[in-house]
Amino acid sequence: MKKNNLILGMLLTAAAASAQAQPSADAERLDAVAERGRHVMPFHLEKTLHVFNKTPHGGIQQVIAKDAGDAEQIALIRRHLLDIGQGFKQGDFSRQRRIHGDDMPGVAELAAGYAKLHFDYRELPNGAEIEYSAEESSLIDAIHRYFNAQLSDHARHAVGGKPEQCRHKMHRHGAMRPSLPKE
């Protein structure tokens, strides 16, 4: 419990210290995204943290409860990520479109290329994660742009992961914040 609180404290400190690493949306958009998110995500945004860690083959999206003992939020996180992961496997990104809009970077490519992507759901002690992976550099780039958009739109409730050396040359990664270590 103390270890989880220490890790969460470090994540929140890193997020505050490096907010300029991934530019956040303006306050009006942040408010609008949070409001639309309340109708799509069953968990409480203020009680959770989104972590987006880009990897050489895609990325890992985690949602964790800020209080590792909050069984209700953990159950809601797990149900939501399991549901959206199953939808992603069928090319359904409608929930993301409802929250972020139809022009969210990367979503059109992910929806069109879903058959070439892997979405692996895993439970964490304090939440859950989805690992996105692909072999095609254009799809890896789409995942990374999607993660950047998530970080921008959820800036109050999200942090980025550590930078990884990508095997594709489609774009450059900006400075990123540390991710939650796996236990």
C-alpha positions as protocol buffer text, in pm:
chain_id: "A"
residue {
  index: 1
  type: MET
  ca { x: 0 y: 0 z: 0 }
}
residue {
  index: 2
  type: LYS
  ca { x: 277 y: 244 z: 94 }
}
residue {
  index: 3
  type: LYS
  ca { x: 467 y: 150 z: -225 }
}
residue {
  index: 4
  type: ASN
  ca { x: 159 y: 221 z: -441 }
}
residue {
  index: 5
  type: ASN
  ca { x: 104 y: 558 z: -271 }
}
residue {
  index: 6
  type: LEU
  ca { x: 472 y: 647 z: -319 }
}
residue {
  index: 7
  type: ILE
  ca { x: 458 y: 553 z: -687 }
}
residue {
  index: 8
  type: LEU
  ca { x: 135 y: 748 z: -736 }
}
residue {
  index: 9
  type: GLY
  ca { x: 286 y: 1050 z: -561 }
}
residue {
  index: 10
  type: MET
  ca { x: 588 y: 1036 z: -792 }
}
residue {
  index: 11
  type: LEU
  ca { x: 362 y: 1014 z: -1097 }
}
residue {
  index: 12
  type: LEU
  ca { x: 154 y: 1311 z: -991 }
}
residue {
  index: 13
  type: THR
  ca { x: 467 y: 1515 z: -912 }
}
residue {
  index: 14
  type: ALA
  ca { x: 617 y: 1427 z: -1250 }
}
residue {
  index: 15
  type: ALA
  ca { x: 293 y: 1520 z: -1425 }
}
residue {
  index: 16
  type: ALA
  ca { x: 283 y: 1860 z: -1260 }
}
residue {
  index: 17
  type: ALA
  ca { x: 652 y: 1926 z: -1320 }
}
residue {
  index: 18
  type: SER
  ca { x: 645 y: 1838 z: -1687 }
}
residue {
  index: 19
  type: ALA
  ca { x: 305 y: 1955 z: -1805 }
}
residue {
  index: 20
  type: GLN
  ca { x: 472 y: 2137 z: -2094 }
}
residue {
  index: 21
  type: ALA
  ca { x: 612 y: 1808 z: -2233 }
}
residue {
  index: 22
  type: GLN
  ca { x: 280 y: 1725 z: -2401 }
}
residue {
  index: 23
  type: PRO
  ca { x: 81 y: 2042 z: -2459 }
}
residue {
  index: 24
  type: SER
  ca { x: -262 y: 2019 z: -2303 }
}
residue {
  index: 25
  type: ALA
  ca { x: -577 y: 2137 z: -2469 }
}
residue {
  index: 26
  type: ASP
  ca { x: -717 y: 2472 z: -2362 }
}
residue {
  index: 27
  type: ALA
  ca { x: -930 y: 2487 z: -2047 }
}
residue {
  index: 28
  type: GLU
  ca { x: -1258 y: 2495 z: -2241 }
}
residue {
  index: 29
  type: ARG
  ca { x: -1172 y: 2176 z: -2431 }
}
residue {
  index: 30
  type: LEU
  ca { x: -1046 y: 2005 z: -2114 }
}
residue {
  index: 31
  type: ASP
  ca { x: -1380 y: 2082 z: -1946 }
}
residue {
  index: 32
  type: ALA
  ca { x: -1580 y: 1962 z: -2247 }
}
residue {
  index: 33
  type: VAL
  ca { x: -1382 y: 1637 z: -2277 }
}
residue {
  index: 34
  type: ALA
  ca { x: -1419 y: 1570 z: -1903 }
}
residue {
  index: 35
  type: GLU
  ca { x: -1794 y: 1632 z: -1923 }
}
residue {
  index: 36
  type: ARG
  ca { x: -1842 y: 1401 z: -2224 }
}
residue {
  index: 37
  type: GLY
  ca { x: -1615 y: 1147 z: -2053 }
}
residue {
  index: 38
  type: ARG
  ca { x: -1848 y: 1133 z: -1752 }
}
residue {
  index: 39
  type: HIS
  ca { x: -2114 y: 988 z: -1984 }
}
residue {
  index: 40
  type: VAL
  ca { x: -1881 y: 726 z: -2135 }
}
residue {
  index: 41
  type: MET
  ca { x: -1636 y: 625 z: -1861 }
}
residue {
  index: 42
  type: PRO
  ca { x: -1803 y: 473 z: -1555 }
}
residue {
  index: 43
  type: PHE
  ca { x: -1522 y: 555 z: -1311 }
}
residue {
  index: 44
  type: HIS
  ca { x: -1462 y: 892 z: -1143 }
}
residue {
  index: 45
  type: LEU
  ca { x: -1192 y: 1093 z: -1323 }
}
residue {
  index: 46
  type: GLU
  ca { x: -1079 y: 1264 z: -1002 }
}
residue {
  index: 47
  type: LYS
  ca { x: -1023 y: 925 z: -837 }
}
residue {
  index: 48
  type: THR
  ca { x: -823 y: 776 z: -1124 }
}
residue {
  index: 49
  type: LEU
  ca { x: -518 y: 840 z: -1336 }
}
residue {
  index: 50
  type: HIS
  ca { x: -465 y: 757 z: -1705 }
}
residue {
  index: 51
  type: VAL
  ca { x: -111 y: 658 z: -1806 }
}
residue {
  index: 52
  type: PHE
  ca { x: -11 y: 646 z: -2174 }
}
residue {
  index: 53
  type: ASN
  ca { x: 325 y: 481 z: -2238 }
}
residue {
  index: 54
  type: LYS
  ca { x: 440 y: 469 z: -2601 }
}
residue {
  index: 55
  type: THR
  ca { x: 641 y: 162 z: -2695 }
}
residue {
  index: 56
  type: PRO
  ca { x: 834 y: 63 z: -3009 }
}
residue {
  index: 57
  type: HIS
  ca { x: 538 y: -146 z: -3129 }
}
residue {
  index: 58
  type: GLY
  ca { x: 253 y: 76 z: -3007 }
}
residue {
  index: 59
  type: GLY
  ca { x: 178 y: 158 z: -2648 }
}
residue {
  index: 60
  type: ILE
  ca { x: 27 y: 72 z: -2313 }
}
residue {
  index: 61
  type: GLN
  ca { x: -275 y: 257 z: -2177 }
}
residue {
  index: 62
  type: GLN
  ca { x: -330 y: 216 z: -1805 }
}
residue {
  index: 63
  type: VAL
  ca { x: -609 y: 346 z: -1587 }
}
residue {
  index: 64
  type: ILE
  ca { x: -534 y: 317 z: -1218 }
}
residue {
  index: 65
  type: ALA
  ca { x: -718 y: 410 z: -903 }
}
residue {
  index: 66
  type: LYS
  ca { x: -540 y: 680 z: -703 }
}
residue {
  index: 67
  type: ASP
  ca { x: -641 y: 490 z: -389 }
}
residue {
  index: 68
  type: ALA
  ca { x: -521 y: 131 z: -431 }
}
residue {
  index: 69
  type: GLY
  ca { x: -787 y: 26 z: -179 }
}
residue {
  index: 70
  type: ASP
  ca { x: -1080 y: 173 z: -376 }
}
residue {
  index: 71
  type: ALA
  ca { x: -1237 y: -155 z: -491 }
}
residue {
  index: 72
  type: GLU
  ca { x: -1532 y: 24 z: -654 }
}
residue {
  index: 73
  type: GLN
  ca { x: -1314 y: 237 z: -885 }
}
residue {
  index: 74
  type: ILE
  ca { x: -1087 y: -58 z: -965 }
}
residue {
  index: 75
  type: ALA
  ca { x: -1386 y: -271 z: -1067 }
}
residue {
  index: 76
  type: LEU
  ca { x: -1525 y: 13 z: -1283 }
}
residue {
  index: 77
  type: ILE
  ca { x: -1186 y: 67 z: -1449 }
}
residue {
  index: 78
  type: ARG
  ca { x: -1149 y: -302 z: -1528 }
}
residue {
  index: 79
  type: ARG
  ca { x: -1499 y: -334 z: -1672 }
}
residue {
  index: 80
  type: HIS
  ca { x: -1452 y: -24 z: -1889 }
}
residue {
  index: 81
  type: LEU
  ca { x: -1110 y: -120 z: -2027 }
}
residue {
  index: 82
  type: LEU
  ca { x: -1224 y: -477 z: -2093 }
}
residue {
  index: 83
  type: ASP
  ca { x: -1527 y: -344 z: -2283 }
}
residue {
  index: 84
  type: ILE
  ca { x: -1338 y: -89 z: -2492 }
}
residue {
  index: 85
  type: GLY
  ca { x: -1059 y: -340 z: -2564 }
}
residue {
  index: 86
  type: GLN
  ca { x: -1317 y: -584 z: -2700 }
}
residue {
  index: 87
  type: GLY
  ca { x: -1465 y: -303 z: -2908 }
}
residue {
  index: 88
  type: PHE
  ca { x: -1122 y: -209 z: -3046 }
}
residue {
  index: 89
  type: LYS
  ca { x: -1076 y: -569 z: -3166 }
}
residue {
  index: 90
  type: GLN
  ca { x: -1386 y: -516 z: -3380 }
}
residue {
  index: 91
  type: GLY
  ca { x: -1285 y: -170 z: -3502 }
}
residue {
  index: 92
  type: ASP
  ca { x: -1525 y: 10 z: -3267 }
}
residue {
  index: 93
  type: PHE
  ca { x: -1378 y: 340 z: -3150 }
}
residue {
  index: 94
  type: SER
  ca { x: -1717 y: 507 z: -3104 }
}
residue {
  index: 95
  type: ARG
  ca { x: -1663 y: 578 z: -2734 }
}
residue {
  index: 96
  type: GLN
  ca { x: -1341 y: 764 z: -2807 }
}
residue {
  index: 97
  type: ARG
  ca { x: -1517 y: 961 z: -3080 }
}
residue {
  index: 98
  type: ARG
  ca { x: -1798 y: 1055 z: -2839 }
}
residue {
  index: 99
  type: ILE
  ca { x: -1545 y: 1192 z: -2591 }
}
residue {
  index: 100
  type: HIS
  ca { x: -1282 y: 1342 z: -2821 }
}
residue {
  index: 101
  type: GLY
  ca { x: -1464 y: 1402 z: -3151 }
}
residue {
  index: 102
  type: ASP
  ca { x: -1456 y: 1239 z: -3492 }
}
residue {
  index: 103
  type: ASP
  ca { x: -1129 y: 1407 z: -3585 }
}
residue {
  index: 104
  type: MET
  ca { x: -925 y: 1270 z: -3293 }
}
residue {
  index: 105
  type: PRO
  ca { x: -573 y: 1203 z: -3425 }
}
residue {
  index: 106
  type: GLY
  ca { x: -505 y: 838 z: -3500 }
}
residue {
  index: 107
  type: VAL
  ca { x: -859 y: 707 z: -3449 }
}
residue {
  index: 108
  type: ALA
  ca { x: -959 y: 681 z: -3817 }
}
residue {
  index: 109
  type: GLU
  ca { x: -642 y: 483 z: -3893 }
}
residue {
  index: 110
  type: LEU
  ca { x: -686 y: 258 z: -3590 }
}
residue {
  index: 111
  type: ALA
  ca { x: -1049 y: 188 z: -3680 }
}
residue {
  index: 112
  type: ALA
  ca { x: -960 y: 117 z: -4044 }
}
residue {
  index: 113
  type: GLY
  ca { x: -660 y: -101 z: -3955 }
}
residue {
  index: 114
  type: TYR
  ca { x: -804 y: -279 z: -3652 }
}
residue {
  index: 115
  type: ALA
  ca { x: -756 y: -625 z: -3807 }
}
residue {
  index: 116
  type: LYS
  ca { x: -379 y: -562 z: -3816 }
}
residue {
  index: 117
  type: LEU
  ca { x: -364 y: -445 z: -3453 }
}
residue {
  index: 118
  type: HIS
  ca { x: -344 y: -637 z: -3127 }
}
residue {
  index: 119
  type: PHE
  ca { x: -524 y: -513 z: -2815 }
}
residue {
  index: 120
  type: ASP
  ca { x: -428 y: -708 z: -2504 }
}
residue {
  index: 121
  type: TYR
  ca { x: -620 y: -639 z: -2184 }
}
residue {
  index: 122
  type: ARG
  ca { x: -459 y: -707 z: -1845 }
}
residue {
  index: 123
  type: GLU
  ca { x: -570 y: -641 z: -1490 }
}
residue {
  index: 124
  type: LEU
  ca { x: -340 y: -449 z: -1258 }
}
residue {
  index: 125
  type: PRO
  ca { x: -357 y: -454 z: -878 }
}
residue {
  index: 126
  type: ASN
  ca { x: -507 y: -102 z: -883 }
}
residue {
  index: 127
  type: GLY
  ca { x: -677 y: -94 z: -1225 }
}
residue {
  index: 128
  type: ALA
  ca { x: -618 y: -233 z: -1573 }
}
residue {
  index: 129
  type: GLU
  ca { x: -432 y: -176 z: -1896 }
}
residue {
  index: 130
  type: ILE
  ca { x: -461 y: -230 z: -2268 }
}
residue {
  index: 131
  type: GLU
  ca { x: -148 y: -291 z: -2471 }
}
residue {
  index: 132
  type: TYR
  ca { x: -179 y: -175 z: -2832 }
}
residue {
  index: 133
  type: SER
  ca { x: 65 y: -327 z: -3080 }
}
residue {
  index: 134
  type: ALA
  ca { x: 121 y: -339 z: -3454 }
}
residue {
  index: 135
  type: GLU
  ca { x: 390 y: -431 z: -3703 }
}
residue {
  index: 136
  type: GLU
  ca { x: 317 y: -159 z: -3961 }
}
residue {
  index: 137
  type: SER
  ca { x: 489 y: 170 z: -3888 }
}
residue {
  index: 138
  type: SER
  ca { x: 185 y: 369 z: -4005 }
}
residue {
  index: 139
  type: LEU
  ca { x: -31 y: 197 z: -3741 }
}
residue {
  index: 140
  type: ILE
  ca { x: 235 y: 242 z: -3472 }
}
residue {
  index: 141
  type: ASP
  ca { x: 239 y: 610 z: -3563 }
}
residue {
  index: 142
  type: ALA
  ca { x: -143 y: 620 z: -3539 }
}
residue {
  index: 143
  type: ILE
  ca { x: -125 y: 467 z: -3189 }
}
residue {
  index: 144
  type: HIS
  ca { x: 130 y: 729 z: -3085 }
}
residue {
  index: 145
  type: ARG
  ca { x: -77 y: 1016 z: -3226 }
}
residue {
  index: 146
  type: TYR
  ca { x: -383 y: 874 z: -3049 }
}
residue {
  index: 147
  type: PHE
  ca { x: -187 y: 862 z: -2721 }
}
residue {
  index: 148
  type: ASN
  ca { x: -67 y: 1222 z: -2773 }
}
residue {
  index: 149
  type: ALA
  ca { x: -427 y: 1333 z: -2826 }
}
residue {
  index: 150
  type: GLN
  ca { x: -537 y: 1145 z: -2513 }
}
residue {
  index: 151
  type: LEU
  ca { x: -263 y: 1316 z: -2311 }
}
residue {
  index: 152
  type: SER
  ca { x: -364 y: 1656 z: -2444 }
}
residue {
  index: 153
  type: ASP
  ca { x: -737 y: 1608 z: -2385 }
}
residue {
  index: 154
  type: HIS
  ca { x: -702 y: 1440 z: -2044 }
}
residue {
  index: 155
  type: ALA
  ca { x: -416 y: 1658 z: -1922 }
}
residue {
  index: 156
  type: ARG
  ca { x: -571 y: 1700 z: -1576 }
}
residue {
  index: 157
  type: HIS
  ca { x: -610 y: 1325 z: -1531 }
}
residue {
  index: 158
  type: ALA
  ca { x: -329 y: 1173 z: -1740 }
}
residue {
  index: 159
  type: VAL
  ca { x: 46 y: 1132 z: -1758 }
}
residue {
  index: 160
  type: GLY
  ca { x: 273 y: 997 z: -2027 }
}
residue {
  index: 161
  type: GLY
  ca { x: 514 y: 712 z: -1996 }
}
residue {
  index: 162
  type: LYS
  ca { x: 886 y: 700 z: -2050 }
}
residue {
  index: 163
  type: PRO
  ca { x: 1012 y: 757 z: -2405 }
}
residue {
  index: 164
  type: GLU
  ca { x: 1099 y: 447 z: -2602 }
}
residue {
  index: 165
  type: GLN
  ca { x: 1326 y: 413 z: -2901 }
}
residue {
  index: 166
  type: CYS
  ca { x: 1089 y: 360 z: -3190 }
}
residue {
  index: 167
  type: ARG
  ca { x: 1179 y: 142 z: -3484 }
}
residue {
  index: 168
  type: HIS
  ca { x: 995 y: 362 z: -3729 }
}
residue {
  index: 169
  type: LYS
  ca { x: 1081 y: 708 z: -3853 }
}
residue {
  index: 170
  type: MET
  ca { x: 732 y: 854 z: -3893 }
}
residue {
  index: 171
  type: HIS
  ca { x: 766 y: 1114 z: -3617 }
}
residue {
  index: 172
  type: ARG
  ca { x: 967 y: 1230 z: -3318 }
}
residue {
  index: 173
  type: HIS
  ca { x: 866 y: 1182 z: -2959 }
}
residue {
  index: 174
  type: GLY
  ca { x: 870 y: 1475 z: -2722 }
}
residue {
  index: 175
  type: ALA
  ca { x: 985 y: 1454 z: -2363 }
}
residue {
  index: 176
  type: MET
  ca { x: 766 y: 1215 z: -2170 }
}
residue {
  index: 177
  type: ARG
  ca { x: 697 y: 1155 z: -1804 }
}
residue {
  index: 178
  type: PRO
  ca { x: 768 y: 835 z: -1611 }
}
residue {
  index: 179
  type: SER
  ca { x: 516 y: 552 z: -1618 }
}
residue {
  index: 180
  type: LEU
  ca { x: 394 y: 337 z: -1333 }
}
residue {
  index: 181
  type: PRO
  ca { x: 637 y: 45 z: -1295 }
}
residue {
  index: 182
  type: LYS
  ca { x: 491 y: -303 z: -1333 }
}
residue {
  index: 183
  type: GLU
  ca { x: 486 y: -511 z: -1019 }
}
